[in-house]
Amino acid sequence: MAHSLKAGAAPAISAGMNQPNLDSDAVWEARRDLAACFRMAARYGFEEGICNHFSALVPGYDDLFIVNPYGWAFRELTASKLLICDFHGNVVAGEGQPEATAFYIHARVHKNLPRARVAFHTHMPYATALSMTEGEPLIFAGQTALKFYGRTAFDRDYNGLALDEREGDRIAGAVGEADIVFMKHHGVMVLGPTIAEAWDDLYYLERACEVQTLALSTGRKVLPVKPEIAEAAYRQMREGDPESASLHMASIRRQLDAEEPVYRD
């Protein structure tokens, strides 16, 4: 299912070009945060083989992004195994190359949507299952779902694998002002200003989708929350989101520091 990025897809970097400073503490902390997200996503079953990808713009740079290398499962990744790429497909740090759809989706999303400093794309089961059903994927019926009230988009135009810039541009165009994009017949993408906030949204999105799927499985009608209450609850949740997300990230790093400290390497 995964595809290598074809040789010659990007111009080679000239040996005389100025190289960015990618060894700062801020860059390494971003690498470790992202590696922690990969490891915890694997624990929760959010990954699919060697497919799916998380990316984040490099701190201090708007044209470079950190992404997982082709051929590695989420549970194998460490901070140093992650790649840093430019928007042309050049790998400027790390060994290996990005998976083709990772490059064509994530490079175009980051380039076309500067606010999307972080992009997590998965085929996590409950969110993906809801992307395959009739109607809007998320019913704002459970409290956790209200975290995403007014923040979702639905890309209804599945066109197969994203193996060129046109598909990446189309997906980016479907996002609009949303932070959460359900991709019909495909999966979901979460966009965020920080790694911590993207992780927090990814985790709670799958929990909301899981509870909705269980509710639908009863065969009884699922009743949405009244719009005015949903809006008020959404605002309550969003007021504390950055702090809560930061604490959530600290929590997963403490767990991994105790149980899988290799993620930091």
Backbone as CSV, one residue per row, in Angstrom:
resi,resn,N_x,N_y,N_z,CA_x,CA_y,CA_z,C_x,C_y,C_z
1,MET,0.814,-1.209,0.000,0.000,0.000,0.000,0.851,1.264,0.000
2,ALA,1.951,1.243,0.774,2.832,2.414,0.814,3.656,2.472,-0.467
3,HIS,4.101,3.670,-0.836,4.854,3.867,-2.073,6.099,4.696,-1.804
4,SER,7.215,4.306,-2.430,8.422,5.115,-2.311,8.285,6.357,-3.174
5,LEU,8.987,7.413,-2.763,9.016,8.648,-3.540,9.961,8.438,-4.702
6,LYS,9.473,8.618,-5.917,10.265,8.305,-7.099,11.521,9.162,-7.191
7,ALA,12.603,8.534,-7.567,13.843,9.267,-7.781,13.630,10.319,-8.853
8,GLY,14.213,11.484,-8.632,14.089,12.557,-9.603,12.844,13.399,-9.415
9,ALA,12.056,13.106,-8.345,10.848,13.892,-8.086,11.184,15.297,-7.636
10,ALA,12.406,15.483,-7.142,12.806,16.802,-6.646,14.194,17.132,-7.149
11,PRO,14.494,18.417,-7.335,15.847,18.795,-7.720,16.821,18.513,-6.597
12,ALA,18.014,18.113,-6.937,19.022,17.828,-5.920,19.481,19.119,-5.255
13,ILE,19.829,19.019,-3.985,20.342,20.172,-3.260,21.779,20.426,-3.674
14,SER,22.088,21.642,-3.992,23.445,22.001,-4.377,24.366,21.955,-3.167
15,ALA,25.571,21.452,-3.356,26.536,21.370,-2.264,26.898,22.746,-1.739
16,GLY,26.680,23.768,-2.528,27.038,25.103,-2.103,25.938,25.842,-1.370
17,MET,24.764,25.225,-1.247,23.658,25.903,-0.585,23.925,26.032,0.904
18,ASN,23.437,27.113,1.501,23.535,27.265,2.944,22.649,26.219,3.614
19,GLN,23.217,25.538,4.588,22.467,24.507,5.282,21.851,25.081,6.562
20,PRO,20.597,24.763,6.848,19.964,25.272,8.065,20.564,24.626,9.305
21,ASN,20.422,25.285,10.433,20.868,24.739,11.715,19.747,23.871,12.273
22,LEU,19.944,22.566,12.209,18.889,21.643,12.606,19.231,20.880,13.880
23,ASP,20.223,21.362,14.626,20.646,20.693,15.859,20.331,21.506,17.108
24,SER,19.447,22.485,17.002,19.112,23.291,18.168,18.267,22.480,19.154
25,ASP,18.213,22.938,20.393,17.393,22.270,21.405,15.925,22.252,20.978
26,ALA,15.463,23.346,20.360,14.059,23.419,19.952,13.732,22.366,18.899
27,VAL,14.652,22.151,17.958,14.417,21.157,16.920,14.413,19.751,17.515
28,TRP,15.332,19.490,18.427,15.375,18.156,19.020,14.174,17.888,19.918
29,GLU,13.673,18.911,20.607,12.464,18.714,21.399,11.269,18.445,20.505
30,ALA,11.204,19.107,19.350,10.131,18.820,18.398,10.244,17.387,17.886
31,ARG,11.449,16.955,17.585,11.658,15.565,17.155,11.168,14.591,18.227
32,ARG,11.506,14.873,19.486,11.127,13.959,20.574,9.624,13.976,20.807
33,ASP,9.015,15.152,20.737,7.559,15.202,20.866,6.894,14.390,19.762
34,LEU,7.382,14.535,18.536,6.781,13.815,17.419,7.014,12.306,17.560
35,ALA,8.226,11.920,17.971,8.509,10.500,18.186,7.601,9.925,19.273
36,ALA,7.345,10.705,20.313,6.440,10.256,21.377,5.034,10.038,20.831
37,CYS,4.589,10.925,19.947,3.257,10.769,19.347,3.181,9.500,18.511
38,PHE,4.216,9.216,17.738,4.222,7.983,16.951,4.111,6.764,17.858
39,ARG,4.924,6.740,18.906,4.929,5.583,19.803,3.575,5.397,20.492
40,MET,2.996,6.496,20.973,1.725,6.382,21.678,0.598,6.051,20.700
41,ALA,0.652,6.585,19.485,-0.343,6.232,18.473,-0.316,4.737,18.194
42,ALA,0.885,4.158,18.159,0.995,2.719,17.945,0.340,1.950,19.086
43,ARG,0.559,2.410,20.304,-0.051,1.747,21.457,-1.575,1.735,21.359
44,TYR,-2.134,2.821,20.857,-3.585,2.950,20.791,-4.181,2.347,19.517
45,GLY,-3.329,1.818,18.625,-3.843,1.219,17.403,-4.263,2.229,16.351
46,PHE,-3.654,3.407,16.379,-4.003,4.441,15.414,-3.284,4.275,14.078
47,GLU,-2.226,3.435,14.049,-1.421,3.314,12.849,-1.937,2.189,11.956
48,GLU,-1.388,2.097,10.738,-1.739,1.016,9.814,-0.468,0.570,9.099
49,GLY,0.153,-0.494,9.604,1.375,-1.017,8.989,2.459,0.035,8.907
50,ILE,3.034,0.205,7.710,4.042,1.246,7.492,3.442,2.447,6.763
51,CYS,2.107,2.494,6.725,1.415,3.647,6.139,1.128,4.671,7.237
52,ASN,0.535,5.763,6.887,0.156,6.860,7.770,1.374,7.692,8.161
53,HIS,1.123,8.987,8.399,2.259,9.886,8.590,1.886,11.073,9.457
54,PHE,2.844,11.487,10.264,2.737,12.704,11.064,3.841,13.638,10.602
55,SER,3.543,14.931,10.558,4.575,15.895,10.181,4.414,17.168,10.997
56,ALA,5.518,17.900,11.121,5.503,19.183,11.822,6.564,20.074,11.202
57,LEU,6.233,21.339,11.014,7.243,22.273,10.540,8.378,22.368,11.550
58,VAL,9.582,22.518,11.029,10.764,22.623,11.884,10.728,23.965,12.616
59,PRO,10.911,23.981,13.940,10.932,25.258,14.657,11.949,26.219,14.038
60,GLY,11.487,27.411,13.720,12.353,28.425,13.123,12.367,28.426,11.612
61,TYR,11.670,27.480,10.984,11.653,27.382,9.523,10.227,27.144,9.038
62,ASP,9.823,27.851,8.011,8.490,27.682,7.448,8.485,26.868,6.166
63,ASP,9.653,26.374,5.745,9.750,25.625,4.490,10.423,24.267,4.668
64,LEU,10.527,23.809,5.921,11.089,22.499,6.223,10.149,21.794,7.191
65,PHE,9.981,20.486,7.003,9.107,19.759,7.921,9.710,18.417,8.319
66,ILE,9.397,18.014,9.544,9.807,16.718,10.097,8.729,15.706,9.741
67,VAL,9.136,14.517,9.294,8.162,13.500,8.895,8.788,12.126,9.087
68,ASN,7.962,11.102,9.212,8.477,9.746,9.374,9.011,9.192,8.054
69,PRO,10.066,8.358,8.129,10.653,7.770,6.918,9.839,6.591,6.403
70,TYR,9.935,6.369,5.123,9.273,5.247,4.451,9.821,3.926,4.982
71,GLY,8.914,2.996,5.282,9.319,1.646,5.631,9.373,1.346,7.118
72,TRP,9.098,2.319,7.963,9.164,2.117,9.411,7.765,2.202,10.016
73,ALA,7.462,1.261,10.919,6.209,1.319,11.665,6.318,2.377,12.761
74,PHE,5.173,2.910,13.171,5.176,3.944,14.206,5.938,3.499,15.452
75,ARG,5.754,2.243,15.866,6.343,1.777,17.128,7.860,1.659,17.056
76,GLU,8.436,1.739,15.871,9.889,1.655,15.702,10.581,3.012,15.733
77,LEU,9.837,4.077,15.635,10.440,5.385,15.384,11.051,6.005,16.630
78,THR,12.148,6.707,16.404,12.814,7.484,17.448,13.065,8.885,16.894
79,ALA,13.469,9.782,17.765,13.685,11.174,17.345,14.692,11.270,16.208
80,SER,15.768,10.506,16.283,16.817,10.620,15.269,16.462,9.919,13.966
81,LYS,15.489,9.010,13.982,15.090,8.319,12.751,14.196,9.201,11.876
82,LEU,13.636,10.247,12.428,12.733,11.099,11.658,13.518,11.923,10.645
83,LEU,12.873,12.207,9.522,13.495,12.978,8.442,13.110,14.451,8.542
84,ILE,13.966,15.292,8.005,13.599,16.676,7.753,13.688,16.893,6.248
85,CYS,12.581,17.352,5.674,12.464,17.517,4.221,12.078,18.949,3.885
86,ASP,12.382,19.346,2.646,11.855,20.615,2.150,10.619,20.333,1.292
87,PHE,10.016,21.381,0.770,8.773,21.222,0.014,8.989,20.680,-1.394
88,HIS,10.255,20.453,-1.789,10.558,19.911,-3.108,10.863,18.414,-3.061
89,GLY,10.849,17.834,-1.861,11.134,16.414,-1.724,12.566,16.099,-1.370
90,ASN,13.390,17.126,-1.162,14.756,16.904,-0.722,14.784,16.546,0.764
91,VAL,15.570,15.553,1.114,15.815,15.216,2.515,17.040,16.001,2.963
92,VAL,16.863,16.919,3.896,17.984,17.747,4.361,18.596,17.227,5.644
93,ALA,17.923,16.282,6.313,18.493,15.643,7.495,17.823,14.288,7.671
94,GLY,18.636,13.276,7.995,18.118,11.944,8.229,18.442,10.983,7.105
95,GLU,18.267,9.716,7.389,18.551,8.654,6.426,17.249,8.071,5.904
96,GLY,17.156,7.925,4.587,15.964,7.379,3.963,15.210,8.455,3.209
97,GLN,13.950,8.197,2.974,13.106,9.132,2.236,11.688,9.039,2.766
98,PRO,10.882,10.077,2.559,9.486,9.983,2.987,8.709,9.062,2.069
99,GLU,7.648,8.491,2.577,6.726,7.737,1.729,6.072,8.722,0.763
100,ALA,5.771,8.275,-0.451,5.319,9.188,-1.499,4.066,9.965,-1.116
101,THR,3.042,9.267,-0.618,1.820,9.993,-0.277,2.045,10.922,0.911
102,ALA,2.972,10.553,1.805,3.316,11.455,2.915,3.855,12.765,2.370
103,PHE,4.749,12.678,1.393,5.313,13.903,0.830,4.245,14.712,0.099
104,TYR,3.490,14.064,-0.781,2.567,14.830,-1.615,1.390,15.404,-0.829
105,ILE,0.995,14.770,0.265,-0.049,15.361,1.106,0.542,16.414,2.035
106,HIS,1.561,16.043,2.789,2.030,16.915,3.865,2.770,18.145,3.350
107,ALA,3.589,17.995,2.325,4.295,19.160,1.789,3.303,20.192,1.273
108,ARG,2.266,19.731,0.592,1.305,20.672,0.011,0.409,21.292,1.082
109,VAL,0.056,20.512,2.099,-0.743,21.068,3.193,0.044,22.152,3.926
110,HIS,1.298,21.844,4.261,2.108,22.844,4.975,2.361,24.080,4.110
111,LYS,2.588,23.871,2.837,2.877,24.999,1.953,1.637,25.866,1.720
112,ASN,0.498,25.237,1.498,-0.719,25.966,1.156,-1.466,26.513,2.372
113,LEU,-1.237,25.913,3.533,-1.933,26.322,4.761,-0.907,26.623,5.843
114,PRO,-0.310,27.807,5.833,0.748,28.126,6.803,0.327,27.949,8.259
115,ARG,-0.972,28.078,8.545,-1.425,27.887,9.925,-1.287,26.439,10.379
116,ALA,-1.218,25.521,9.416,-1.112,24.090,9.732,0.356,23.740,9.966
117,ARG,0.848,24.087,11.124,2.250,23.810,11.437,2.462,22.332,11.736
118,VAL,1.380,21.638,12.033,1.434,20.205,12.323,0.299,19.533,11.567
119,ALA,0.576,18.366,10.988,-0.446,17.607,10.258,-0.292,16.127,10.577
120,PHE,-1.322,15.552,11.164,-1.328,14.125,11.495,-2.369,13.444,10.601
121,HIS,-1.934,12.463,9.822,-2.848,11.721,8.949,-2.818,10.256,9.326
122,THR,-3.986,9.706,9.644,-4.072,8.292,9.997,-5.278,7.642,9.347
123,HIS,-5.252,6.306,9.380,-6.410,5.497,9.023,-6.949,4.855,10.307
124,MET,-6.914,5.595,11.411,-7.352,5.012,12.685,-8.786,4.523,12.543
125,PRO,-9.098,3.362,13.146,-10.274,2.604,12.703,-11.621,3.275,12.870
126,TYR,-11.889,3.888,13.995,-13.237,4.425,14.201,-13.482,5.670,13.359
127,ALA,-12.514,6.577,13.296,-12.671,7.765,12.450,-12.774,7.367,10.986
128,THR,-11.964,6.395,10.565,-12.016,5.947,9.175,-13.346,5.279,8.866
129,ALA,-13.841,4.472,9.793,-15.135,3.822,9.579,-16.229,4.859,9.353
130,LEU,-16.225,5.935,10.128,-17.256,6.961,9.971,-17.093,7.733,8.674
131,SER,-15.856,7.784,8.139,-15.654,8.462,6.848,-16.272,7.676,5.698
132,MET,-16.603,6.420,5.931,-17.140,5.544,4.892,-18.657,5.501,4.886
133,THR,-19.292,6.139,5.865,-20.740,6.020,6.002,-21.474,7.170,5.321
134,GLU,-22.766,7.011,5.182,-23.606,8.048,4.579,-23.736,9.234,5.523
135,GLY,-23.759,10.432,4.957,-23.973,11.628,5.761,-22.692,12.147,6.393
136,GLU,-22.828,13.127,7.287,-21.670,13.702,7.971,-21.073,12.670,8.922
137,PRO,-19.750,12.568,8.958,-19.141,11.523,9.793,-19.417,11.677,11.280
138,LEU,-19.275,12.887,11.809,-19.344,13.070,13.256,-20.694,13.658,13.657
139,ILE,-21.366,12.950,14.559,-22.605,13.448,15.153,-22.226,14.089,16.489
140,PHE,-22.638,15.313,16.704,-22.254,16.000,17.936,-23.233,15.629,19.042
141,ALA,-23.074,14.376,19.483,-23.978,13.812,20.480,-23.281,13.536,21.807
142,GLY,-22.009,13.172,21.766,-21.247,12.899,22.973,-20.426,14.109,23.384
143,GLN,-20.166,14.240,24.679,-19.429,15.409,25.155,-18.070,15.542,24.493
144,THR,-17.341,14.442,24.318,-16.018,14.516,23.708,-16.099,15.056,22.285
145,ALA,-17.139,14.684,21.554,-17.303,15.166,20.175,-17.456,16.676,20.120
146,LEU,-17.960,17.283,21.186,-18.196,18.722,21.169,-16.901,19.526,21.129
147,LYS,-15.795,18.907,21.460,-14.483,19.539,21.296,-14.253,19.943,19.838
148,PHE,-14.931,19.256,18.918,-14.705,19.461,17.481,-15.873,20.176,16.798
149,TYR,-16.783,20.705,17.575,-17.964,21.364,17.010,-17.528,22.579,16.177
150,GLY,-17.942,22.589,14.912,-17.591,23.686,14.019,-16.167,23.659,13.510
151,ARG,-15.427,22.586,13.792,-14.011,22.526,13.417,-13.728,21.455,12.360
152,THR,-14.761,20.821,11.819,-14.545,19.694,10.916,-14.903,20.038,9.475
153,ALA,-14.198,19.395,8.562,-14.524,19.447,7.131,-14.604,18.010,6.636
154,PHE,-15.240,17.835,5.481,-15.404,16.505,4.903,-14.965,16.567,3.447
155,ASP,-13.823,15.939,3.145,-13.347,15.855,1.769,-14.057,14.672,1.113
156,ARG,-15.060,14.967,0.319,-15.922,13.933,-0.253,-15.397,13.349,-1.564
157,ASP,-14.338,13.912,-2.118,-13.910,13.572,-3.478,-12.686,12.660,-3.477
158,TYR,-12.882,11.436,-3.012,-11.773,10.479,-3.016,-11.321,10.203,-4.448
159,ASN,-10.001,10.345,-4.687,-9.452,10.161,-6.032,-8.323,9.133,-6.085
160,GLY,-8.286,8.232,-5.117,-7.197,7.269,-5.085,-6.004,7.819,-4.315
161,LEU,-4.852,7.189,-4.517,-3.663,7.574,-3.758,-3.151,8.941,-4.187
162,ALA,-2.582,9.662,-3.214,-2.017,10.992,-3.484,-0.572,10.827,-3.952
163,LEU,-0.409,10.647,-5.262,0.926,10.390,-5.813,1.424,11.523,-6.702
164,ASP,0.821,12.691,-6.562,1.351,13.876,-7.234,0.853,15.116,-6.499
165,GLU,1.400,16.278,-6.869,1.072,17.509,-6.163,-0.385,17.902,-6.334
166,ARG,-1.010,17.527,-7.439,-2.402,17.917,-7.670,-3.321,17.381,-6.582
167,GLU,-3.113,16.135,-6.179,-3.970,15.558,-5.146,-3.700,16.212,-3.800
168,GLY,-2.432,16.481,-3.501,-2.115,17.187,-2.259,-2.736,18.566,-2.225
169,ASP,-2.690,19.281,-3.352,-3.298,20.605,-3.433,-4.818,20.519,-3.279
170,ARG,-5.431,19.489,-3.878,-6.878,19.333,-3.776,-7.292,19.092,-2.328
171,ILE,-6.544,18.237,-1.638,-6.860,17.956,-0.231,-6.704,19.222,0.601
172,ALA,-5.613,19.961,0.386,-5.406,21.209,1.117,-6.536,22.190,0.860
173,GLY,-7.027,22.236,-0.382,-8.120,23.131,-0.720,-9.430,22.748,-0.067
174,ALA,-9.601,21.467,0.236,-10.842,21.005,0.861,-10.906,21.333,2.343
175,VAL,-9.771,21.693,2.922,-9.694,21.907,4.371,-10.470,23.148,4.798
176,GLY,-10.347,24.230,4.025,-10.979,25.481,4.436,-10.409,25.977,5.741
177,GLU,-11.274,26.314,6.688,-10.851,26.806,7.997,-10.854,25.698,9.049
178,ALA,-11.054,24.466,8.619,-11.193,23.362,9.571,-9.850,22.943,10.164
179,ASP,-9.939,22.259,11.285,-8.776,21.637,11.912,-8.804,20.122,11.744
180,ILE,-9.986,19.581,11.524,-10.188,18.138,11.401,-10.793,17.868,10.029
181,VAL,-10.161,17.010,9.245,-10.660,16.711,7.905,-10.901,15.217,7.776
182,PHE,-12.173,14.840,7.649,-12.510,13.463,7.324,-12.352,13.299,5.819
183,MET,-11.628,12.268,5.407,-11.329,12.031,4.001,-12.122,10.805,3.554
184,LYS,-13.122,11.038,2.699,-14.066,9.999,2.308,-13.343,8.740,1.810
185,HIS,-13.749,7.584,2.342,-13.196,6.274,1.960,-11.711,6.139,2.324
186,HIS,-11.172,6.999,3.152,-9.721,7.066,3.300,-9.275,7.101,4.753
187,GLY,-9.608,8.141,5.476,-9.115,8.293,6.826,-9.398,9.688,7.338
188,VAL,-8.487,10.203,8.126,-8.694,11.502,8.747,-7.365,12.238,8.833
189,MET,-7.440,13.570,8.824,-6.244,14.389,9.018,-6.563,15.451,10.059
190,VAL,-5.620,15.626,10.990,-5.744,16.617,12.054,-4.663,17.664,11.857
191,LEU,-5.048,18.923,11.858,-4.110,20.024,11.705,-4.038,20.806,13.012
192,GLY,-2.854,21.303,13.341,-2.734,22.044,14.584,-1.582,23.017,14.569
193,PRO,-1.594,23.963,15.515,-0.499,24.931,15.616,0.717,24.384,16.343
194,THR,0.522,23.330,17.143,1.621,22.705,17.884,1.456,21.194,17.839
195,ILE,2.546,20.483,18.083,2.482,19.022,18.136,1.553,18.578,19.252
196,ALA,1.644,19.231,20.402,0.805,18.854,21.540,-0.676,18.998,21.211
197,GLU,-1.064,20.096,20.560,-2.479,20.305,20.251,-2.965,19.341,19.174
198,ALA,-2.122,19.030,18.212,-2.516,18.050,17.202,-2.696,16.677,17.834
199,TRP,-1.787,16.288,18.734,-1.914,15.000,19.401,-3.207,14.941,20.220
200,ASP,-3.472,16.001,20.979,-4.656,16.047,21.819,-5.918,15.870,20.976
201,ASP,-5.971,16.569,19.842,-7.133,16.434,18.952,-7.227,15.029,18.370
202,LEU,-6.093,14.472,17.944,-6.116,13.134,17.346,-6.662,12.116,18.334
203,TYR,-6.155,12.168,19.548,-6.577,11.204,20.567,-8.072,11.326,20.855
204,TYR,-8.530,12.539,21.140,-9.930,12.701,21.514,-10.868,12.510,20.323
205,LEU,-10.392,12.779,19.109,-11.221,12.517,17.938,-11.532,11.031,17.816
206,GLU,-10.521,10.193,17.970,-10.771,8.755,17.854,-11.669,8.261,18.984
207,ARG,-11.506,8.821,20.173,-12.389,8.436,21.278,-13.837,8.831,20.979
208,ALA,-14.022,10.038,20.425,-15.377,10.475,20.073,-15.980,9.572,19.012
209,CYS,-15.170,9.202,18.024,-15.662,8.333,16.945,-15.958,6.932,17.466
210,GLU,-15.155,6.456,18.398,-15.393,5.135,18.984,-16.731,5.106,19.727
211,VAL,-16.972,6.107,20.554,-18.228,6.150,21.317,-19.426,6.277,20.379
212,GLN,-19.294,7.090,19.323,-20.388,7.224,18.361,-20.677,5.895,17.679
213,THR,-19.618,5.181,17.296,-19.802,3.886,16.645,-20.523,2.908,17.573
214,LEU,-20.171,2.919,18.850,-20.852,2.056,19.820,-22.315,2.449,19.964
215,ALA,-22.568,3.757,19.995,-23.960,4.210,20.112,-24.776,3.782,18.895
216,LEU,-24.199,3.934,17.699,-24.904,3.539,16.479,-25.153,2.031,16.442
217,SER,-24.255,1.262,17.032,-24.378,-0.199,16.994,-25.568,-0.700,17.810
218,THR,-26.115,0.133,18.691,-27.298,-0.285,19.456,-28.543,-0.343,18.582
219,GLY,-28.493,0.325,17.421,-29.658,0.386,16.558,-30.661,1.442,16.978
220,ARG,-30.388,2.122,18.068,-31.274,3.182,18.534,-30.818,4.518,17.952
221,LYS,-31.721,5.468,17.843,-31.403,6.765,17.268,-30.422,7.513,18.160
222,VAL,-29.373,8.061,17.556,-28.401,8.865,18.294,-28.868,10.318,18.270
223,LEU,-29.011,10.898,19.427,-29.584,12.241,19.541,-28.486,13.281,19.724
224,PRO,-28.334,14.206,18.773,-27.318,15.251,18.922,-27.678,16.232,20.030
225,VAL,-26.646,16.852,20.572,-26.836,17.917,21.554,-27.424,19.131,20.841
226,LYS,-28.271,19.874,21.519,-28.832,21.087,20.926,-27.712,22.025,20.489
227,PRO,-27.844,22.653,19.313,-26.759,23.483,18.784,-26.260,24.551,19.747
228,GLU,-27.166,25.212,20.470,-26.709,26.268,21.368,-25.904,25.711,22.543
229,ILE,-26.265,24.526,22.999,-25.494,23.887,24.069,-24.165,23.368,23.526
230,ALA,-24.195,22.794,22.327,-22.962,22.308,21.699,-21.965,23.444,21.508
231,GLU,-22.446,24.585,21.038,-21.579,25.745,20.833,-20.980,26.222,22.149
232,ALA,-21.802,26.284,23.191,-21.307,26.743,24.498,-20.277,25.774,25.064
233,ALA,-20.535,24.475,24.947,-19.595,23.478,25.456,-18.286,23.517,24.682
234,TYR,-18.394,23.688,23.364,-17.195,23.817,22.523,-16.329,24.972,23.000
235,ARG,-16.949,26.115,23.264,-16.178,27.278,23.704,-15.532,27.037,25.058
236,GLN,-16.231,26.363,25.941,-15.643,26.022,27.238,-14.404,25.150,27.071
237,MET,-14.507,24.159,26.203,-13.383,23.245,25.986,-12.203,23.949,25.336
238,ARG,-12.477,24.781,24.348,-11.399,25.422,23.592,-10.627,26.431,24.433
239,GLU,-11.278,27.014,25.427,-10.580,27.987,26.272,-9.370,27.363,26.961
240,GLY,-9.474,26.114,27.355,-8.379,25.467,28.065,-7.564,24.515,27.234
241,ASP,-7.824,24.451,25.925,-7.182,23.439,25.086,-5.657,23.518,25.044
242,PRO,-5.054,24.704,24.829,-3.583,24.723,24.745,-2.899,24.193,26.007
243,GLU,-3.400,24.609,27.172,-2.802,24.131,28.422,-3.042,22.637,28.603
244,SER,-4.284,22.200,28.357,-4.607,20.784,28.500,-3.770,19.932,27.552
245,ALA,-3.604,20.400,26.311,-2.808,19.658,25.329,-1.354,19.556,25.760
246,SER,-0.813,20.649,26.299,0.570,20.636,26.763,0.760,19.636,27.902
247,LEU,-0.202,19.591,28.810,-0.128,18.638,29.918,-0.314,17.203,29.421
248,HIS,-1.166,17.027,28.410,-1.364,15.708,27.806,-0.051,15.220,27.181
249,MET,0.637,16.099,26.463,1.922,15.736,25.874,2.939,15.367,26.950
250,ALA,2.991,16.166,28.011,3.918,15.864,29.106,3.610,14.506,29.715
251,SER,2.324,14.175,29.788,1.912,12.892,30.346,2.394,11.722,29.497
252,ILE,2.225,11.823,28.157,2.649,10.691,27.328,4.178,10.576,27.323
253,ARG,4.871,11.687,27.439,6.330,11.604,27.489,6.804,10.992,28.804
254,ARG,6.125,11.284,29.910,6.498,10.636,31.175,6.293,9.129,31.083
255,GLN,5.167,8.728,30.490,4.917,7.286,30.354,6.001,6.628,29.507
256,LEU,6.350,7.251,28.405,7.362,6.670,27.523,8.756,6.749,28.139
257,ASP,9.039,7.809,28.868,10.343,7.904,29.554,10.530,6.715,30.503
258,ALA,9.437,6.284,31.124,9.511,5.173,32.070,9.509,3.809,31.385
259,GLU,8.822,3.701,30.246,8.579,2.389,29.644,9.275,2.173,28.302
260,GLU,9.484,3.225,27.507,10.126,3.110,26.200,11.037,4.313,25.963
261,PRO,12.037,4.543,26.812,12.848,5.749,26.691,13.634,5.844,25.398
262,VAL,13.714,4.755,24.632,14.447,4.772,23.374,13.855,5.770,22.383
263,TYR,12.583,6.136,22.560,11.960,7.088,21.623,12.736,8.395,21.547
264,ARG,13.449,8.747,22.626,14.156,10.018,22.698,15.434,10.038,21.869
265,ASP,15.959,8.855,21.533,17.287,8.766,20.895,17.279,9.291,19.457
